[in-house]
């Protein structure tokens, strides 16, 4: 946690009184990812789980599909650079630059903005289910087991669960990065997430929903609210979206048959 935060002197107001004190502030760094010697993207992120973030980003963007696609990984923690050498990706340039608009799963509405989204995202078929108590447990877990948010108030967090067990967690200043880190760890562990659950501290936008679909996960639990486009995509992609999950309360927005009382 020390590497994730710094101490900053602040002037704190409490009513009419002012007091100088030390506060804990979350760190933010730029991470530039190269694939086969070509610069792909610079992500603004927390300085942890760097390898998971890089691999998860490349996986979710379609550059790598299986661990055997990765030949070498190097990280420069001083200049915040990552180099990944791997199996040549035929559509490398198109994946990052080609704009593409497609109907979502034949529903005749523009939902995909990039070519890799249209190529990689298909309706999911898993019939996995979750009990209400398991959903409540995952919703509470982030608050009670990941103290960095309590210390800084400046991060998003998430995790992967299976049958009431938490298999992995991640945190980051960027909500998209949380999902890439989870995806990267699953990629390294060759873990198929088809029958797993993802739980998340933030809101569910269409971009977040697409990352979940690319990870082949059919149940998403979030503490925040979903957007209408995210719900439209979730219904078309057969993904259960649960929002406003707090203690013993939650809202089930799509595919409610997966939630068992």
C-alpha positions, 0 to 999 in steps of 0.5 A: 500500500505504501507504493500506492499512496503518498502523504500530502499536507492539507488544510482541513476545514471543520465548520469554522476551524482550520487545521493543517494535517497530513493526508493520504493521497492515491498515486497516479502514473502513466503506463505505456504499453508496447506490443512487438515494438509498436507503441499501443497505448498509454494508460493512466493507472495505479502503480500496482499489478502492472503485468496483469494490467498490460496483459489484460488490456492486450487480451481485451483489445484482441492482441493476444488470446492465450498465454502461448501468444506471449513470448516475453514481458519487460517492465521499466518501473522508473519510466513506466514502460512495458514491452510485450513480445508475442505472436504477430497480430495480423490486425494489429493496426486495425484493432487500435485505429479502425472505427466500426459501427455495427448492430449489436447482436442483430438488434439494428442499433449502433453499439460497437465503436471499434472493430475489436468489439464487434469481432470479439463480443458475442451473446454468452450462453452460460447458465450459471446462477448465484444466490442472493446471499452470495451476491450480498457477500461479494458486494460487501467484500470490497468494503471490508477487505480492501482498505485502500479506498477507506484510506484515500477515497480515490480508487475503484476496486473489483474482484472475481468470485466463484461459488462464494469464494473470492479468487482474485481482486484488483484496484486502480484509479481507473475503473477500466483498469480494474477489469483489465487487471482481473482479465490479465490475472485470469489470462496468466492463470489460464482461468476460464471465467465463464461460470464466474462472477465479477463484482465492482465498486463503480457504475456500469457504463457500456464500456464496462459492460463490453469488457465483462462480455470479452471476459466471458462473464455472465454475472456482474455485481456493481455498487453503482448504477448502470446506464441505459446503453449498458443495459441494452447491451447486457440484454442482447449479450445475455449478461445479468447486471446487478446494481446498487448492491449494498449490504442486503439490498440490490437491483437486478436489471437484466437476465434475473433468472440467474439470481436465486432467492 
